[in-house]
């Protein structure tokens, strides 16, 4: 018997999203395989962040089909308790790290990290603390576990935000410009944690302008423009021999 082919962990078919009359995503279709790192690039307003936000239903798409690890997104369905339950289930499969760190300012770092496992997953507090300490050690933040967010630099806050997402044991991580709010000297410490995550086989979708990270870590780059995928392919192909003039112009601008 042959080995069964690997199934995509994310399947997106003809995904459309409007904001009022404005079409922001115009029929996005792509797949992501388990363990794949996909970097999404494009000009401001091209739909990059909206695409990520549609995947975990922070934004409500108008139409299309999306499967996340075998679970269908309830697109166009009324928010019944059953649908809300499914959205929560999807979100527990996917961690998301934003530009802004969204840490609870009145809670210590360790309390921020255990919040999800204890409240959402009903995990035993001591178990959650042990796991949180392991994750904070992994992102290089264990010595700050009793500090508060306002005592940390931006890079430190973002590393805590990554640990907090990982505490939910997601199968997929979404990163929405995770370094764009950081001072240049702090960007490297966040990218190195993301690189480590990729090396450990985490499926990742990353919206970023950090092209050295894309070249080194991505399996595939998707270039979005006006809500459509203009081209996608391996980093060296997209960055060295882009097929489209708009991709070339974009890369000339940011490289």
C-alpha positions as CSV (number, residue, x, y, z in Angstrom):
1,X,0.0,0.0,0.0
2,X,1.2,3.5,-0.9
3,X,1.5,6.3,1.6
4,X,-1.6,8.5,1.6
5,X,-0.8,12.0,0.2
6,X,-0.6,14.7,2.9
7,X,-3.8,16.8,3.2
8,X,-3.7,20.6,3.3
9,X,-4.2,22.0,6.8
10,X,-5.7,25.1,5.3
11,X,-7.8,25.2,2.1
12,X,-9.2,28.5,0.9
13,X,-11.6,28.6,-2.1
14,X,-12.9,31.8,-3.8
15,X,-12.9,33.8,-0.5
16,X,-14.6,37.2,-0.8
17,X,-14.7,40.0,1.7
18,X,-16.3,43.4,1.3
19,X,-16.2,46.4,3.6
20,X,-19.5,48.1,2.7
21,X,-19.1,48.5,-1.1
22,X,-15.3,48.0,-1.2
23,X,-14.2,44.6,-2.3
24,X,-11.1,43.8,-0.2
25,X,-10.6,40.1,-1.0
26,X,-11.7,39.1,-4.5
27,X,-11.8,35.3,-4.7
28,X,-8.7,34.2,-2.9
29,X,-7.9,30.5,-3.6
30,X,-4.9,28.7,-2.1
31,X,-3.8,25.9,0.1
32,X,-1.3,25.6,3.0
33,X,0.3,22.2,3.8
34,X,1.1,21.2,7.4
35,X,4.5,22.6,8.5
36,X,4.6,25.1,5.6
37,X,5.7,28.7,6.2
38,X,3.8,31.1,3.9
39,X,4.8,34.8,3.8
40,X,2.2,37.2,2.5
41,X,3.4,40.4,1.0
42,X,1.8,43.4,-0.8
43,X,1.2,47.1,-0.6
44,X,-0.8,48.6,2.2
45,X,-4.5,48.0,1.6
46,X,-3.9,44.9,-0.6
47,X,-5.9,42.7,1.8
48,X,-3.1,40.9,3.6
49,X,-4.3,41.5,7.2
50,X,-7.9,41.0,6.2
51,X,-7.1,37.6,4.8
52,X,-5.6,36.5,8.1
53,X,-8.5,38.0,10.1
54,X,-11.0,36.1,7.9
55,X,-9.3,32.8,8.7
56,X,-10.1,33.0,12.3
57,X,-13.4,34.9,11.8
58,X,-12.3,38.2,13.3
59,X,-13.6,39.5,10.1
60,X,-16.7,37.9,8.5
61,X,-16.2,37.0,4.9
62,X,-19.2,37.3,2.5
63,X,-18.6,34.1,0.5
64,X,-16.2,31.3,-0.2
65,X,-15.1,28.0,1.5
66,X,-12.4,27.7,4.1
67,X,-11.3,24.5,5.8
68,X,-9.0,24.8,8.8
69,X,-7.6,21.4,9.8
70,X,-10.8,19.7,8.5
71,X,-13.2,22.2,10.1
72,X,-15.3,24.3,7.8
73,X,-15.5,28.0,8.6
74,X,-19.2,29.0,9.1
75,X,-19.2,31.6,6.3
76,X,-22.5,33.4,5.8
77,X,-24.1,31.6,8.7
78,X,-26.1,33.2,11.5
79,X,-24.1,33.3,14.8
80,X,-26.1,30.6,16.6
81,X,-24.6,29.1,19.7
82,X,-23.5,26.1,17.5
83,X,-21.7,28.4,15.1
84,X,-20.1,30.4,17.9
85,X,-18.8,27.1,19.3
86,X,-17.3,26.1,16.0
87,X,-15.6,29.5,15.7
88,X,-14.1,29.1,19.2
89,X,-12.9,25.6,18.2
90,X,-11.3,27.0,15.0
91,X,-9.6,29.7,17.1
92,X,-8.1,27.2,19.5
93,X,-6.4,25.5,16.5
94,X,-4.9,28.9,15.4
95,X,-2.7,31.3,17.4
96,X,-2.6,34.9,16.2
97,X,0.1,37.5,16.9
98,X,-0.8,41.1,16.0
99,X,1.2,44.3,15.4
100,X,0.1,45.5,18.8
101,X,0.8,43.1,21.6
102,X,-2.6,43.1,23.2
103,X,-1.3,42.0,26.6
104,X,-3.4,42.6,29.7
105,X,-1.6,45.6,31.4
106,X,-2.8,44.8,34.9
107,X,-1.6,41.2,34.8
108,X,1.9,39.8,35.1
109,X,3.6,38.1,32.2
110,X,2.9,34.6,33.5
111,X,-0.8,35.5,34.2
112,X,-1.1,36.8,30.6
113,X,0.3,33.5,29.2
114,X,-2.0,31.2,31.4
115,X,-5.2,33.2,30.7
116,X,-6.2,31.3,27.6
117,X,-5.5,27.7,28.8
118,X,-7.2,28.3,32.2
119,X,-10.2,30.3,31.0
120,X,-10.9,28.8,27.5
121,X,-9.4,25.3,27.8
122,X,-10.3,24.9,31.5
123,X,-6.8,23.7,32.2
124,X,-5.6,23.1,35.7
125,X,-3.8,26.3,36.9
126,X,-0.6,24.5,38.0
127,X,-0.4,22.6,34.7
128,X,-0.9,25.9,32.9
129,X,1.8,27.6,34.9
130,X,4.3,24.8,34.3
131,X,3.6,25.0,30.5
132,X,3.8,28.8,30.5
133,X,7.2,28.8,32.3
134,X,8.4,26.3,29.7
135,X,7.2,28.6,26.8
136,X,8.6,31.8,28.5
137,X,12.0,30.0,28.8
138,X,11.7,29.0,25.1
139,X,11.1,32.7,24.0
140,X,13.8,33.9,26.3
141,X,11.5,35.7,28.7
142,X,11.4,33.5,31.9
143,X,13.3,36.1,34.0
144,X,10.4,38.5,33.3
145,X,7.6,36.2,34.3
146,X,6.6,38.3,37.3
147,X,7.0,41.7,35.6
148,X,4.1,43.7,34.1
149,X,3.8,44.6,30.3
150,X,4.7,48.3,30.9
151,X,8.1,47.1,32.3
152,X,9.0,45.5,29.0
153,X,10.4,46.6,25.6
154,X,8.3,46.2,22.5
155,X,10.4,43.2,21.4
156,X,9.9,41.6,24.8
157,X,6.2,42.2,24.7
158,X,5.9,40.6,21.3
159,X,7.9,37.5,22.5
160,X,5.4,37.2,25.4
161,X,2.5,37.5,22.9
162,X,4.0,34.6,20.9
163,X,4.3,32.5,24.1
164,X,0.7,33.4,25.0
165,X,-0.5,32.1,21.6
166,X,1.6,29.0,21.8
167,X,0.1,28.2,25.3
168,X,-3.1,27.3,23.5
169,X,-1.2,24.6,21.6
170,X,-2.3,25.7,18.2
171,X,-1.5,23.8,15.0
172,X,-1.3,27.0,13.0
173,X,0.2,30.4,13.8
174,X,-0.9,33.6,12.1
175,X,1.4,36.6,12.3
176,X,0.1,40.0,11.2
177,X,3.1,42.3,10.8
178,X,4.5,41.2,14.1
179,X,7.5,43.5,13.9
180,X,6.1,46.7,12.3
181,X,5.5,48.4,15.7
182,X,9.1,47.7,16.9
183,X,12.2,49.7,16.9
184,X,14.7,48.4,14.3
185,X,17.1,47.0,16.9
186,X,14.3,44.9,18.5
187,X,13.0,43.3,15.3
188,X,15.7,40.5,15.2
189,X,14.8,39.1,18.6
190,X,11.2,38.5,17.5
191,X,12.1,37.1,14.1
192,X,14.6,34.7,15.7
193,X,11.7,33.2,17.8
194,X,9.6,32.9,14.7
195,X,12.4,31.2,12.8
196,X,12.8,28.7,15.7
197,X,9.1,28.0,15.5
198,X,9.4,27.4,11.8
199,X,12.3,25.0,12.4
200,X,10.1,23.0,14.8
201,X,7.6,22.5,12.0
202,X,4.8,25.0,13.0
203,X,2.5,25.9,10.1
204,X,2.8,29.7,9.8
205,X,1.1,32.4,7.7
206,X,3.1,35.6,8.1
207,X,2.2,39.1,6.8
208,X,5.5,41.0,6.9
209,X,7.8,43.4,5.0
210,X,10.9,41.7,6.5
211,X,12.2,40.2,3.2
212,X,15.3,38.7,4.7
213,X,13.1,36.6,6.9
214,X,10.9,35.7,3.9
215,X,14.0,34.6,1.9
216,X,15.4,32.6,4.7
217,X,12.4,31.0,6.3
218,X,9.4,31.0,3.9
219,X,8.6,27.9,1.8
220,X,6.3,30.1,-0.3
221,X,5.6,33.8,-0.9
222,X,2.2,35.1,-1.9
223,X,2.1,38.5,-3.4
224,X,-1.4,40.1,-3.0
225,X,-2.6,43.1,-4.9
226,X,-6.1,44.7,-4.8
227,X,-7.5,41.6,-3.0
228,X,-6.2,39.0,-5.5
229,X,-3.2,36.7,-5.5
230,X,-1.0,38.2,-8.2
231,X,1.6,35.5,-7.9
232,X,2.9,32.9,-5.5
233,X,6.0,30.7,-5.5
234,X,9.3,29.9,-3.7
235,X,11.1,32.9,-2.2
236,X,14.0,32.8,-4.7
237,X,11.6,32.8,-7.7
238,X,9.4,35.6,-6.4
239,X,12.3,37.8,-5.2
240,X,14.7,37.2,-8.1
241,X,12.5,36.5,-11.2
242,X,9.0,37.8,-10.4
243,X,6.6,37.2,-13.3
244,X,4.5,40.4,-12.8
245,X,5.5,44.0,-13.2
246,X,3.6,45.0,-10.0
247,X,5.5,42.4,-8.0
248,X,8.8,43.7,-9.4
249,X,7.9,47.3,-8.6
250,X,6.9,46.4,-5.1
251,X,10.1,44.5,-4.4
252,X,12.2,47.3,-5.9
253,X,10.5,49.6,-3.5
254,X,11.1,47.6,-0.3
255,X,14.4,45.7,-1.0
